[in-house]
Amino acid sequence: PPGKKVLIVYAHQEPKSLNGSLKSIAVEELSKQGCSVTVSDLYAMQFEPRATRNDIVGCLHNSEEFNYGVEAWEAYKRGCLSSDLIEEQKKVQEADLLIFQFPLYWFSMPAIMKGWMDRVLVQGFAHDFPNCYESGLLKNKLALFSFTTGGTREMYAKGGISGDIRYLLWPMQHGIMHFCGVKVLAPHICFAPEYVSEERRKEMLDAWAQRLKTLWKEEPINCSAEWYFK
């Protein structure tokens, strides 16, 4: 609906890839609906995935012994995080919906996107124990993981060689997003695009465009372990 803000965090090196097309379709379709869409193109930005001392501007809270979690938390409170982090946090803060678009690497997200999670979702900003899960600091936001796989749908079935695809979603959707209070929409998965016809890839893109038309009417998935492991 008009006025909704969307942040797409996108991790692929090649704009002409299927991931690139999925990202472009989301920008186009959501903009058409009157949403304002921002893209963090991590490779193009040369986003730094490593959590280091450089993320804290100025003096450390404890210069004797470096503890990244504590230092980032303290720096967030003082407004002393590095500018690239402040920039991403601002985008997250303003977004009603976060879409993560990426190819699955080793049962997980690419390192550059994991680094975005590690560095951006700082304590005090995204969570603040015991304020996590239902009371995480990013509640009232939605997230959607849209990704491509190398393996086929059969490989990622419950009885398949790779196990249920939902097992892999547990650390990403539950351990990161839900931990921060974000509600999660059903993932959008394009299975094994490299091994299908051009026509089938086109169908994958069309299906995504169709889904986006009614995305705002969707209910989030059940936030319990049951959804992943039943």
KAGI-V24350 format. One record per helix or strand. SS is the DSSP state (~ for helix, > for strand). FROM is the first residue (numbers start at 0). TO is the last residue. If there is no record, write none. Layout:
((SS,FROM,TO) (SS,FROM,TO))
//
This chain:
((>,4,10) (~,17,31) (>,35,40) (~,52,54) (>,55,55) (~,67,77) (>,80,80) (~,82,93) (>,96,102) (>,104,104) (>,107,107) (~,110,119) (>,122,122) (>,126,127) (>,130,130) (~,132,134) (>,141,147) (~,164,179) (>,182,183) (>,187,189) (~,192,194) (~,197,212) (~,214,216) (~,224,228))
//
